[in-house]
Amino acid sequence: MLIPVQTGGSRTPLLLMHGMFGVLPWRRGRALAEFLGPDQPLYGIEAPGFDGGRKPRAKAAEAANEYFAEIRRARLKAPFVVLGVCGGCIMAIQLAQTLAMAAQYGGEPPPVPLLMMIDPPGLPGMEFNPSDLEGAADLLRERVSSWFLDARERLEEIPFDIDDSKMLAIATEVGAAVELSISTHQPTPYGGSVQVLAIAPIAQMVDRPHWPWRRVLVGPMGLATLQCQHQEIFTTRAPEVFQWLKKHLDELQSPRHEPQGA
C-alpha cells in the first residue's frame, strides 16, 4: 500500500519502504518529513493484508511489481529516491530495480537517482534454506508475534489492534510472509547510485570486496558508519541519521550532482 506522509513540495519524492515485517514506521516517517521540511514529498510503502482482506505477495519481485503499480495508479512521476531500513533494504533494492526496468522498457530516463540503505542485513537474502521453508515459517511466526508485542510502544502506530488476538494472529501471518519473501530473495546486481549507513559490523560486511553485498551493489556506492547498536539507530542516534539523509537529499538537488562517498 502506498501511503502519503507528505505530498507537497518540489524536491525529488522520497519512497520509504516498509521493514522486514511489512509495517511502515509511521512515527519515523512523520518525524523525517518534519525534519526535511515541507518541500520534501515523502510516501511510505506498507505491505497489504493487515486488515485480513488478503495475503501479501509470496515473492519479493511480485511485491515490488505491486508497489510499482500503486505508484503508477497514484500518478507519481519519477525520479524517486528509494529508502530502505534493515530488512526493508532488500525490498528497496527490488523496487528500484523494478522502476529501472520499467523506465528502460518505456525509453524513459533512469527513475532512481539514489537508493539509500540504513543498516541492511549482513548478507543479502537467502537467510533460510529453500528446502526447509516449513520449519522457517513456524520460526518466523513466533518471531514476528513477539516483535509486534515488544514494539508496540516504540512504533506507536501499527495498522491493526494489537490487543485484539484475532488481528494479532492475522498480522503475524502477514509479517511472517513478508519476512519469508525477503529472507529467501537473492537480489540481482544493482548498478544505480547507492548510499549506505550502517553500524560498524554491517559496514564491514558491506565493504568487503569479495563478499555478497559487493556482487549486488555494483554501481557507485558511498558508505558511512554508525558507532552504535542497531536498536539505537532511530533512538539516540536519530539526529545523526536524519542529518545523513538530508545531506544526500540536498546533494541530489544540486544541478551538478555527481555520486560521491559518504
C-alpha positions as CSV (number, residue, x, y, z in Angstrom):
1,M,0.0,0.0,0.0
2,L,1.3,3.4,-0.9
3,I,0.7,5.8,2.0
4,P,1.2,9.6,1.6
5,V,3.1,11.1,4.5
6,Q,3.8,14.5,3.0
7,T,2.6,15.1,-0.6
8,G,3.6,18.8,-1.1
9,G,7.0,20.0,-2.2
10,S,9.1,20.3,-5.4
11,R,12.0,18.1,-4.4
12,T,12.6,14.5,-5.6
13,P,10.0,12.4,-3.9
14,L,11.3,10.0,-1.2
15,L,9.8,6.5,-1.1
16,L,10.2,4.9,2.4
17,M,10.0,1.1,2.2
18,H,8.4,-1.0,4.9
19,G,10.6,-3.0,7.2
20,M,11.2,-6.7,7.5
21,F,7.7,-7.5,8.8
22,G,5.8,-5.3,6.4
23,V,5.0,-2.4,8.7
24,L,5.6,1.2,7.8
25,P,7.2,3.1,10.8
26,W,4.6,5.9,10.9
27,R,6.3,7.9,13.7
28,R,9.7,7.7,11.9
29,G,8.2,8.8,8.6
30,R,6.4,11.8,10.1
31,A,9.5,12.8,12.1
32,L,11.6,12.6,9.0
33,A,9.1,14.6,6.9
34,E,9.1,17.3,9.6
35,F,12.9,17.3,9.7
36,L,13.3,17.5,5.9
37,G,10.8,20.3,5.6
38,P,7.6,21.0,3.6
39,D,9.4,21.0,0.3
40,Q,10.2,17.3,0.5
41,P,7.5,14.9,-0.7
42,L,7.5,11.6,1.2
43,Y,5.5,8.5,0.6
44,G,5.5,5.2,2.6
45,I,5.0,1.7,1.4
46,E,3.4,-0.8,3.7
47,A,2.7,-4.5,2.9
48,P,-1.0,-5.3,2.3
49,G,-3.1,-7.7,4.4
50,F,-3.1,-6.3,7.9
51,D,-6.8,-5.8,7.6
52,G,-7.3,-9.5,6.9
53,G,-8.5,-8.8,3.4
54,R,-5.7,-10.6,1.5
55,K,-2.2,-12.0,1.8
56,P,0.9,-10.2,0.7
57,R,2.8,-11.5,-2.3
58,A,4.9,-14.6,-1.7
59,K,7.9,-13.3,-3.7
60,A,9.8,-10.0,-3.3
61,A,9.8,-9.4,-7.0
62,E,6.0,-9.8,-7.1
63,A,5.6,-7.4,-4.2
64,A,7.8,-4.8,-5.9
65,N,5.6,-5.1,-9.1
66,E,2.6,-4.5,-7.0
67,Y,4.1,-1.4,-5.3
68,F,5.2,-0.1,-8.7
69,A,1.6,-0.5,-10.0
70,E,0.4,1.5,-6.9
71,I,2.9,4.3,-7.7
72,R,1.6,4.4,-11.2
73,R,-2.0,4.5,-10.1
74,A,-1.2,7.4,-7.8
75,R,0.2,9.2,-10.9
76,L,3.5,9.9,-9.1
77,K,6.3,10.8,-11.5
78,A,9.9,9.7,-11.5
79,P,12.6,10.4,-10.4
80,F,12.4,9.0,-6.9
81,V,14.7,8.4,-4.0
82,V,14.1,4.9,-2.5
83,L,14.9,4.4,1.2
84,G,15.1,1.0,2.9
85,V,15.9,0.2,6.6
86,C,17.2,-3.1,7.9
87,G,15.5,-6.0,6.1
88,G,13.5,-3.4,4.1
89,C,16.7,-2.7,2.2
90,I,16.2,-5.9,0.2
91,M,12.7,-4.7,-0.9
92,A,14.0,-1.2,-1.6
93,I,16.6,-2.7,-4.0
94,Q,13.9,-4.7,-5.7
95,L,11.6,-1.7,-6.1
96,A,14.5,0.4,-7.5
97,Q,15.2,-2.4,-10.0
98,T,11.6,-2.7,-11.0
99,L,11.3,1.1,-11.5
100,A,14.5,1.0,-13.6
101,M,13.4,-1.9,-15.8
102,A,10.0,-0.2,-16.5
103,A,11.8,3.0,-17.4
104,Q,14.2,1.3,-19.7
105,Y,11.4,-0.6,-21.4
106,G,9.5,2.7,-21.9
107,G,12.5,4.6,-23.1
108,E,12.5,6.9,-20.1
109,P,15.4,8.4,-18.1
110,P,16.7,6.4,-15.1
111,P,14.0,6.8,-12.4
112,V,16.0,6.3,-9.2
113,P,19.0,8.7,-9.0
114,L,19.7,7.5,-5.5
115,L,18.9,4.4,-3.4
116,M,19.6,4.8,0.3
117,M,20.0,1.9,2.7
118,I,20.2,2.1,6.5
119,D,21.8,-0.9,8.3
120,P,20.9,-3.6,5.8
121,P,21.2,-7.3,6.6
122,G,24.7,-8.6,6.9
123,L,24.2,-10.9,3.9
124,P,21.7,-10.0,1.1
125,G,19.0,-12.6,1.1
126,M,18.9,-16.4,1.5
127,E,18.6,-16.4,5.3
128,F,16.7,-19.6,5.1
129,N,17.4,-22.8,3.1
130,P,14.6,-23.1,0.5
131,S,14.4,-26.9,1.4
132,D,13.3,-26.0,4.9
133,L,10.7,-23.4,4.4
134,E,8.0,-25.1,6.5
135,G,10.3,-25.0,9.6
136,A,11.3,-21.5,8.7
137,A,7.7,-20.4,8.6
138,D,7.0,-21.7,12.1
139,L,10.0,-19.9,13.4
140,L,9.0,-16.7,11.7
141,R,5.5,-16.7,13.1
142,E,6.9,-16.9,16.7
143,R,9.5,-14.2,16.0
144,V,7.0,-11.8,14.3
145,S,4.4,-12.1,17.0
146,S,7.0,-11.4,19.7
147,W,8.4,-8.5,17.8
148,F,4.9,-6.9,17.4
149,L,4.2,-7.2,21.1
150,D,7.7,-5.9,22.1
151,A,7.5,-3.0,19.6
152,R,4.0,-1.6,20.4
153,E,5.3,1.4,22.4
154,R,8.3,2.1,20.1
155,L,6.1,2.0,16.9
156,E,3.2,3.9,18.5
157,E,1.0,3.4,15.4
158,I,0.6,0.0,13.7
159,P,-2.0,-1.0,11.1
160,F,-4.1,-3.2,13.5
161,D,-5.3,-3.5,17.0
162,I,-2.5,-5.3,18.8
163,D,-4.8,-6.1,21.8
164,D,-7.2,-8.0,19.5
165,S,-5.9,-11.6,19.4
166,K,-7.5,-12.3,16.1
167,M,-6.0,-9.2,14.4
168,L,-2.6,-10.0,16.0
169,A,-2.8,-13.5,14.5
170,I,-3.6,-12.0,11.1
171,A,-0.7,-9.5,11.4
172,T,1.6,-12.3,12.4
173,E,0.8,-14.3,9.3
174,V,1.3,-11.1,7.2
175,G,4.6,-10.2,8.9
176,A,5.9,-13.8,8.6
177,A,5.0,-13.9,4.9
178,V,6.8,-10.7,4.2
179,E,9.9,-11.7,6.1
180,L,10.0,-15.1,4.4
181,S,9.7,-13.4,1.0
182,I,12.6,-11.1,1.9
183,S,14.7,-13.7,3.6
184,T,14.6,-16.1,0.7
185,H,15.1,-13.4,-2.0
186,Q,18.5,-13.1,-3.6
187,P,18.9,-9.6,-5.1
188,T,20.4,-9.3,-8.5
189,P,23.2,-6.8,-9.3
190,Y,22.1,-3.2,-9.0
191,G,24.1,-0.7,-10.9
192,G,22.5,2.6,-9.7
193,S,23.9,5.0,-7.2
194,V,23.7,3.9,-3.6
195,Q,24.4,5.4,-0.2
196,V,24.7,3.1,2.8
197,L,24.7,4.0,6.5
198,A,25.4,1.1,8.8
199,I,26.6,0.1,12.2
200,A,30.3,-1.0,12.2
201,P,29.9,-4.8,11.9
202,I,27.4,-4.4,9.0
203,A,29.5,-1.7,7.3
204,Q,32.5,-4.1,7.3
205,M,30.4,-6.8,5.6
206,V,29.1,-4.4,3.0
207,D,32.6,-3.0,2.3
208,R,34.5,-6.3,1.9
209,P,35.4,-6.6,-1.8
210,H,34.6,-10.3,-2.3
211,W,31.6,-10.6,0.0
212,P,28.0,-10.9,-1.3
213,W,27.0,-7.2,-1.0
214,R,29.7,-6.2,-3.5
215,R,28.1,-8.6,-6.0
216,V,24.8,-6.8,-5.5
217,L,25.8,-3.2,-5.2
218,V,27.9,-2.9,-8.4
219,G,27.4,0.8,-9.1
220,P,28.7,3.9,-7.4
221,M,28.4,3.5,-3.6
222,G,29.1,5.6,-0.6
223,L,29.4,4.0,2.9
224,A,29.2,5.7,6.3
225,T,29.5,4.0,9.7
226,L,27.5,4.5,12.9
227,Q,29.2,3.7,16.1
228,C,26.2,2.3,17.9
229,Q,23.9,-0.8,18.2
230,H,21.2,-1.4,15.7
231,Q,18.4,-0.5,18.2
232,E,20.0,2.9,18.8
233,I,19.8,4.0,15.1
234,F,16.4,5.7,15.4
235,T,16.6,6.5,19.1
236,T,19.7,8.1,20.5
237,R,21.3,8.4,17.0
238,A,18.3,9.6,15.1
239,P,19.5,13.2,14.7
240,E,22.7,11.9,13.1
241,V,20.8,9.5,10.8
242,F,18.4,12.3,9.7
243,Q,21.3,14.6,9.0
244,W,22.9,11.9,6.8
245,L,19.7,11.5,4.9
246,K,19.2,15.3,4.5
247,K,22.8,15.7,3.3
248,H,22.4,13.3,0.5
249,L,19.0,14.5,-0.5
250,D,20.3,18.1,-0.6
251,E,23.2,17.0,-2.8
252,L,20.7,15.3,-5.1
253,Q,19.0,18.7,-5.8
254,S,22.3,20.2,-6.9
255,P,22.3,20.8,-10.7
256,R,25.8,19.4,-10.9
257,H,25.1,16.4,-8.6
258,E,27.5,13.5,-9.0
259,P,27.5,10.3,-7.0
260,Q,30.0,10.6,-4.1
261,G,31.0,8.8,-1.0
262,A,29.6,9.5,2.4
